[in-house]
Amino acid sequence: MTLSKIGCDYVRPQAATLSRRLVEPRRFIQVVAGPRQVGKTTLVRQVLARLNSPSSYVSADEPALRGNEWVAQQWDAARLAARPAGHGGAVLALDEIHKVPGWSETLKRLWDEDTAEGLSLRVVVLGSAPLLMQRGLGESLTGRFEVIHLPHWSFSEMRDAFGFNLDQYLRFGGYPGAAALTEDPERWRRYILDAIVETTLSRDVLLLTRVDKPALLRRLFDLACRYSGQVLSYQKMLGQLHDAGNTTTLAHYLDLLSAAGMVTGLAKYSGGRVRQRGSSPKLAVLNTALMNAVAGLDPADAAFLRGRLVESAVGAHLANTAAARECELFYWREQNREVDFVVKVGDRLTAIEVKAGRAGLKALPGVETFVAEYRTNRRLLVGTGGIPLETFLSEPVRHWTE
């Protein structure tokens, strides 16, 4: 059986959340949000197929130009299914909705009409452009929606859906659509770069937001992938990028790349006095596939750079949880003392150190210094001499921080 066939029936955990909300009394528009190629459309279709109430799925991703009248037509058709007396309502799913000009204003008007009438039409919206979706939701739909965040696939998901072992996950990351290509690494790499990286940069970032220096943004993405797991000041980045930009521009571009679900820059923890622009960020990929595809690593290189891959995988596991606002994620460093990751959940702090080398080094001076300065609820060593990497990546972050 091929990898693609193994994974086609896998249902991600977020499907249960969406299913539960769609059988509740109508309250909010459901927004399924996340990076490209993480299975948003697949998940919504899986949920609709299991509902007892009438449902319809439509997409604005068609060659013909879609306008507000098209949204209204689809909405009216769904209203007919929701109106019969004694009926439990209906569900309308609108995919690629961001491609319709003025979509958020149209949704606001139609949703408010149904609210006034008491019509039980539940609505799901999703799209492949996280930045534009965020903008539209914030501009017109305030108070009318709630988000189900769909992150990159975790190790446990890739293992259960496609049979990945730990080494495969470190090398090929968590893109389900690329799982069937792993036996041909060069084909896999071209798919990641062409179908995911280039599409995200050109259609989700450069096309939808103002970027005065697109070449600088692209080089910054490449740099963040190559230096994932390392702390790099903005001044050093400018030196590496050979550009006449400034630190504010770099920080803004890094925010855009983070919002698109590609790479991020972790801020230094300073006891609640965090200044994102003032500290050197710790670069982190949100999917190790990006790191390996950009660097073009062959299996021998991957083995040589395993330490960076291990820390990047742990960082991605934590950062994707932080992107869903389930925690806050930082690093900490003072002089030559460093803590790889600091996870903050409410007022609880967890200090995490990652080790991927040989056994024998047990002292963690960075963690000890951090614990002495800040009230820390838990300290963890992941990897050599501590929690096995496979075990850590197999559990949700809250398992380790509660």
HELIX and SHEET records of a PDB file:
HELIX    1   1 LEU A    3  GLY A    7  1                                   5    
HELIX    2   2 GLN A   14  VAL A   23  1                                  10    
HELIX    3   3 LYS A   40  ARG A   50  1                                  11    
HELIX    4   4 ASN A   68  ALA A   82  1                                  15    
HELIX    5   5 ILE A   97  LYS A   99  5                                   3    
HELIX    6   6 TRP A  103  GLU A  117  1                                  15    
HELIX    7   7 PRO A  130  SER A  140  1                                  11    
HELIX    8   8 PHE A  155  PHE A  162  1                                   8    
HELIX    9   9 LEU A  166  PHE A  172  1                                   7    
HELIX   10  10 PRO A  176  LEU A  181  5                                   6    
HELIX   11  11 PRO A  185  TYR A  191  1                                   7    
HELIX   12  12 ILE A  192  GLU A  198  3                                   7    
HELIX   13  13 THR A  199  THR A  199  1                                   1    
HELIX   14  14 THR A  200  LEU A  206  3                                   7    
HELIX   15  15 PRO A  214  ARG A  226  1                                  13    
HELIX   16  16 TYR A  234  LEU A  241  1                                   8    
HELIX   17  17 THR A  247  ALA A  259  1                                  13    
HELIX   18  18 THR A  288  ALA A  295  1                                   8    
HELIX   19  19 PRO A  299  PHE A  304  1                                   6    
HELIX   20  20 ARG A  306  ALA A  323  1                                  18    
HELIX   21  21 PRO A  365  GLU A  373  1                                   9    
HELIX   22  22 LEU A  389  SER A  394  1                                   6    
HELIX   23  23 VAL A  397  THR A  401  1                                   5    
SHEET    1   A 5 SER A  55  SER A  59  0                                        
SHEET    2   A 5 ALA A  90  ASP A  95  1                                        
SHEET    3   A 5 LEU A 121  LEU A 126  1                                        
SHEET    4   A 5 ILE A  29  ALA A  33  1                                        
SHEET    5   A 5 PHE A 145  HIS A 149  1                                        
SHEET    1   B 6 LYS A 282  VAL A 285  0                                        
SHEET    2   B 6 VAL A 263  LYS A 268 -1                                        
SHEET    3   B 6 GLU A 328  GLU A 334  1                                        
SHEET    4   B 6 ARG A 337  VAL A 345 -1                                        
SHEET    5   B 6 ARG A 348  LYS A 355 -1                                        
SHEET    6   B 6 ARG A 378  GLY A 383  1                                        
END                                                                             
